[in-house]
Each structure stands twice: as structure tokens, then as C-alpha cells.
Amino acid sequence: MRAIAEFIMRGRMQATLVVAGCAALPLLYWLGAAAGCFVLLRRGWKDASSVLALGLLPALIWWLYADDPRSLLVLLGSWSLALVLRASESWNRVLLVSIAMGVVFSVVLGMAFGPQIEMLAQALIKVMPSLLGDVYQKLSVDEQAHFASLIAPVLTGLIAALLQIVSVLSLIVGRYWQALLYNPGGFGREFRAIRFPLLPAMLLLAFMLLGPNIGPQMAMLTPLCSVPLVFAGLALIHGLVAQKRLARFWLVGLYVTLLLFMQLIYPLLVVLAIVDSLIDFRGRSTPKDVDSANGEG
């Protein structure tokens, strides 16, 4: 990872090569997004704009000729979050802004993949009686209709949340590279300090739970609002391990089980983040003088 970061910082041509080259590959666009975040965080918008503009060209080609906007969305999303982080140096703000970014993703995905998502939703509606059994049969006709109307927005929100997560992870990689070269250990301190105060955590929980009741399209907020809490939950575990209140084994086990049993561990991280906003397991609120990872003072 250090070798890639050093190569990117050698000059504009090298940075452009990594950003544009990775953006042109279907499975590596996240790496191009991370490289763009790195340049943007370190050099600022004025110096990075030409690199980012050339990096967008392959993503635009993928959208125009392959009808796939995901690469472009992740590039633009992660770079927008990088601007927020550079201006505020607040991961809480970045994660909250990512929700608005996820809403934009949902709108674009709905336009790009609307028919495919609707077909998948109809297929799920047909198998719902067998999947839910008696629970589904006990619902009234109106409740079943309302439940069916939520499936397509939730699916759209899930896909958008996945791109939202990839965008945040790309920013994390870019920030890690920045700290690795210019302020070793700075990113770890930043990430472990992520913790939402009680009010934002409760608002996120309210949108997750009440969104489907406000309207079918608002159901997409449930997965989108869960993303900041999941990252806060991960930061909590990392913080407890750094304080030696948990063994490193728990950190390894967390990521292994997250890959194998995401449907169980993901909501558990959300719950941990909400409880942490009440109790503060790390013993104190995030200090105001936490070192930033930019290495620029």
C-alpha cells in the first residue's frame, strides 16, 4: 500500500495513471476513487482537479456505453466526501453527508436500473408467502399491499447503501495513505475517535425505523441511515482493542464473521453504535485535540 501511495505522489502523471487506469477496470474503480481522494486530501481541489477530471472519463464511458453508472457514482461520491473531510476534519460529518449522497445514488440507480429492480421486486413478492409463512398470512390485504410496495425502494436503497459503503471505504483508504506518508498513526487515532452523540444517533435510528411508515420511497432511508452507525460500531471495536480492553482476537473475529454472517453482524454493529452514544464505552467523548491524519498540522 505504501508503494502505491508513494507512486501517486511522485507527480501528476503518475496520479492520473492510477486514478484513470483503475477507474477503467470494473473491479478496481474503488482503488481509483481512493487514489483521487488521496490527491484531493493532500493537494486540494485546485491542484487535484485536472487529475480527477481525467479520472472521470473512463467512468463516463462505462455509463454511456455499458449503462453502468456505479463507477462514476463511487468516484464522485468519495471525492465529495473527501472535500467534506478536508474542510471539516470530522468523520461524523462525513458519514452524515454520505446519507445525502446515498439518496442521490438511489435516484440515479432508480433511473438506470429501474426495470431490473422492479422485476426482482416482483419475484420477491411472489415468494414472500412461502418465506414468511404464517406471519405473512396474518397480515391484512392492505398490509400485504403496503409491504409489497416497500420492496422495490428497499432494494434500491440496499444497492445505494453498498455504493455508499464503497465510497466511504475509498475515502478511508485515501486517508490512510495520507497518514501513512505524512503522519503515521494519525488515521488510526481519527478512526477510533468516531462516535455519534446521542441526538444524531437517535435521529438515524428514527429514520431507519419510521422511514417505511412515512411513505414507500422513504423506505430506502433504512439501509442508508444504517451505514454511519455501522462505521461507528467498527470504530468502537477498534477503540476498545487499542485501549487493550478487548483482545486483538475480537477484531479479527469481527471481520471474519462480518464477511460470513453479515446479516447478523451488521445490525449488531448498528446496535453497538447506538448504545455507545448513550454509554461511551471508550470512557470519554471524542477529544477536540485529536491529531488529524493530514500531516499538515
C-alpha positions in Angstrom: 0.0 0.0 0.0 2.8 2.4 0.8 4.4 1.8 -2.6 1.1 2.8 -4.3 0.8 5.9 -2.2 4.4 6.9 -3.0 3.9 6.3 -6.7 0.7 8.5 -6.7 2.6 11.4 -5.0 5.5 11.3 -7.5 3.7 13.6 -9.9 0.5 14.5 -11.7 1.1 12.0 -14.5 1.5 9.1 -12.0 -1.5 10.1 -10.1 -3.6 10.4 -13.3 -2.4 7.0 -14.4 -3.6 5.3 -11.2 -6.9 7.2 -11.0 -7.9 6.8 -14.6 -6.4 3.3 -15.0 -8.2 1.9 -12.0 -11.4 3.7 -13.0 -11.3 1.9 -16.3 -11.4 -1.5 -14.7 -14.7 -2.9 -13.5 -13.4 -4.3 -10.2 -10.8 -1.6 -9.4 -12.8 1.6 -9.7 -12.8 1.8 -5.8 -9.0 2.0 -5.9 -9.1 4.8 -8.5 -11.6 6.6 -6.2 -9.2 6.1 -3.2 -6.3 7.5 -5.2 -8.4 10.5 -6.2 -9.3 11.0 -2.5 -5.6 10.9 -1.6 -4.6 13.5 -4.1 -7.6 15.7 -3.2 -6.9 15.5 0.6 -3.2 16.2 0.1 -3.2 18.7 -2.7 -6.6 20.4 -2.5 -9.2 20.9 -5.2 -7.1 23.3 -7.3 -4.2 21.0 -7.8 -6.2 17.8 -8.0 -9.0 18.9 -10.4 -7.1 18.0 -13.6 -6.2 14.6 -12.2 -9.8 14.0 -11.1 -11.3 15.2 -14.4 -9.2 12.7 -16.4 -10.1 10.0 -14.0 -13.8 10.6 -14.7 -13.5 9.9 -18.4 -13.4 6.0 -18.1 -16.3 6.1 -15.6 -18.3 8.2 -18.1 -17.6 5.8 -20.8 -18.8 2.9 -18.7 -22.1 4.7 -18.1 -22.6 5.8 -21.7 -21.7 2.5 -23.4 -22.3 -0.1 -20.7 -25.3 1.6 -18.9 -23.4 1.2 -15.7 -23.2 4.3 -13.5 -21.7 2.7 -10.4 -18.1 3.6 -11.2 -19.0 7.2 -11.8 -21.1 7.4 -8.6 -18.4 6.0 -6.4 -15.8 8.3 -7.9 -17.9 11.4 -7.5 -19.3 10.3 -4.1 -15.9 9.5 -2.5 -14.3 12.7 -3.8 -17.3 14.8 -2.5 -16.8 13.2 0.9 -13.0 13.9 0.7 -13.9 17.6 0.2 -16.0 17.5 3.3 -13.3 15.8 5.3 -10.6 18.2 4.1 -12.8 21.2 5.1 -14.2 19.9 8.4 -11.7 17.1 9.6 -14.8 15.5 11.0 -15.7 11.9 10.2 -19.1 12.3 11.9 -19.9 15.0 9.4 -18.6 12.9 6.5 -20.7 9.9 7.5 -23.8 12.0 7.9 -23.2 13.7 4.5 -22.9 10.2 3.0 -26.6 9.6 3.7 -27.5 12.5 1.4 -25.0 11.1 -1.2 -26.8 7.7 -0.8 -30.1 9.4 -1.6 -28.7 10.8 -4.8 -27.3 7.3 -5.6 -30.8 5.9 -5.1 -32.3 8.3 -7.6 -29.7 7.6 -10.2 -29.9 3.8 -9.7 -33.7 4.0 -9.9 -33.4 5.7 -13.3 -30.6 3.4 -14.6 -31.8 0.1 -13.2 -35.5 0.7 -12.6 -36.9 -2.1 -14.7 -34.4 -4.7 -13.4 -35.1 -3.7 -9.8 -38.9 -3.9 -10.4 -38.5 -7.4 -11.9 -36.5 -8.5 -8.8 -39.1 -6.9 -6.5 -42.0 -8.8 -8.3 -40.1 -12.0 -8.0 -39.6 -11.5 -4.3 -43.3 -10.6 -3.8 -44.2 -14.0 -5.3 -42.1 -15.9 -2.9 -42.9 -13.9 0.2 -45.8 -16.1 1.3 -43.5 -19.2 1.4 -40.6 -17.3 3.0 -42.6 -15.6 5.8 -45.2 -18.4 6.2 -47.9 -17.7 8.8 -46.5 -14.2 9.6 -47.4 -13.1 6.0 -50.8 -14.8 6.0 -51.8 -12.9 9.2 -51.3 -9.6 7.5 -54.4 -7.9 6.1 -54.8 -7.2 2.4 -53.8 -3.6 2.9 -50.8 -4.5 5.0 -49.7 -7.0 2.4 -50.0 -4.4 -0.3 -48.1 -1.9 1.7 -45.4 -4.5 2.4 -45.1 -5.2 -1.3 -44.8 -1.5 -2.2 -41.7 -1.3 0.1 -39.7 -4.0 -1.6 -38.5 -2.0 -4.7 -37.4 1.1 -2.7 -35.6 -1.1 -0.1 -33.8 -2.9 -2.9 -32.8 0.4 -4.5 -31.7 1.6 -1.0 -29.6 -1.5 -0.4 -27.8 -1.1 -3.7 -27.2 2.6 -3.0 -26.0 1.7 0.5 -23.5 -0.7 -0.9 -22.1 2.1 -3.2 -22.2 4.4 -0.2 -20.1 2.0 1.8 -17.6 1.6 -1.1 -17.4 5.4 -1.3 -16.6 5.7 2.4 -14.1 2.8 2.2 -12.4 4.5 -0.7 -12.1 7.7 1.3 -10.7 5.6 4.2 -8.0 4.1 2.0 -7.1 7.6 0.7 -6.9 9.0 4.2 -4.9 6.0 5.4 -2.4 6.6 2.5 -2.1 10.3 3.5 -1.4 9.4 7.1 1.0 6.6 6.2 3.3 9.0 4.3 2.9 12.2 6.3 1.5 11.4 9.7 2.0 7.7 10.7 -0.7 6.6 13.1 -2.9 9.7 12.5 -5.6 7.8 10.7 -5.9 5.2 13.4 -6.5 7.9 16.0 -9.0 9.6 13.8 -11.0 6.5 13.0 -11.1 5.2 16.6 -12.5 8.5 17.8 -15.6 8.2 15.7 -18.7 8.3 18.0 -22.1 9.8 17.4 -23.6 12.0 20.1 -27.0 10.9 21.4 -29.2 13.2 19.3 -27.7 12.3 15.8 -27.8 8.6 16.8 -31.4 8.7 17.8 -32.3 10.6 14.6 -30.6 8.0 12.5 -32.5 5.3 14.4 -35.8 7.1 13.9 -35.3 7.4 10.2 -34.4 3.7 9.9 -37.5 2.6 11.8 -40.0 5.2 10.7 -39.0 5.8 7.1 -41.1 2.9 5.7 -44.1 4.3 7.6 -43.8 7.8 6.1 -44.0 6.5 2.5 -42.8 3.7 0.3 -40.0 5.7 -1.2 -38.7 6.7 2.2 -38.0 3.0 2.9 -34.7 3.5 1.2 -33.6 5.5 4.2 -33.4 2.4 6.3 -30.3 1.0 4.7 -28.8 4.4 4.0 -29.0 5.6 7.6 -27.5 2.4 8.9 -24.2 3.0 7.2 -22.9 5.7 9.5 -23.8 3.7 12.6 -22.0 0.6 11.2 -18.8 2.6 10.8 -19.2 4.0 14.3 -19.7 0.4 15.6 -16.4 -0.6 13.9 -14.6 2.4 15.3 -15.9 1.4 18.8 -14.4 -2.1 18.5 -11.1 -0.7 17.1 -11.0 1.8 20.0 -11.6 -0.9 22.7 -8.8 -3.0 21.2 -6.5 0.0 21.1 -7.2 0.6 24.8 -6.5 -3.1 25.4 -10.0 -3.6 26.9 -10.5 -6.2 24.2 -8.0 -8.7 22.8 -7.0 -8.3 19.1 -8.6 -11.7 18.6 -12.0 -9.9 18.8 -11.1 -7.6 15.9 -10.0 -10.4 13.7 -13.1 -12.4 14.6 -15.3 -9.4 13.9 -14.2 -9.0 10.3 -14.3 -12.8 9.6 -17.8 -13.1 10.9 -18.8 -9.9 9.2 -17.9 -11.5 5.9 -19.5 -14.8 6.7 -22.6 -13.7 8.6 -23.2 -10.1 7.5 -26.9 -10.3 8.1 -26.2 -10.9 11.8 -23.1 -8.8 12.5 -24.3 -5.7 10.5 -27.3 -5.0 12.7 -25.2 -5.8 15.8 -22.8 -3.1 14.9 -25.7 -0.6 14.5 -26.9 -1.5 18.0 -23.4 -1.2 19.5 -23.0 2.3 17.9 -26.4 3.4 19.4 -25.6 2.0 22.8 -22.2 3.7 22.7 -23.8 7.0 22.1 -25.6 6.5 25.4 -22.8 5.0 27.5 -19.5 5.9 25.7 -17.7 2.6 26.2 -14.3 4.2 25.5 -14.7 6.2 28.6 -14.9 9.8 27.3 -16.2 11.8 24.4 -14.0 12.4 21.4 -11.4 14.9 22.4 -11.2 18.1 20.4 -7.5 17.9 20.0 -7.3 14.5 18.3 -4.5 14.6 15.8 -5.6 14.8 12.2 -4.2 12.4 9.6 -3.3 15.1 7.0 0.2 15.6 8.3 -0.2 19.4 7.8 -0.5 20.5 11.3 
